[in-house]
Amino acid sequence: MTHHQGTASKYTRARLPLKLMMKSSPMSKGDALRLEMKIKKLPKGKKLSVLAAE
C-alpha cells in the first residue's frame, strides 16, 4: 500500500503509521465521496459505533 510506504501524499506521509478502520465493497468514485461526506457529518459517538459494528 503506497500510504504505508509514505509515497501517496504529503498529508498521509506526515501521519504514519495508518490503521485501516473500515472496508466496504467496491463502488464508484461518486458513491465513495457521498459515503465519506455522510460519515464525516456524523458526531464522533456515532462514527465510533459504526466502526464497532464492523
Secondary structure, DSSP 8 states (H G I E B T S, - for coil): -HHHHT-S-HHHHTT-S-----------HHHHHHHHHHHHHS-HHHHHHHHHH-
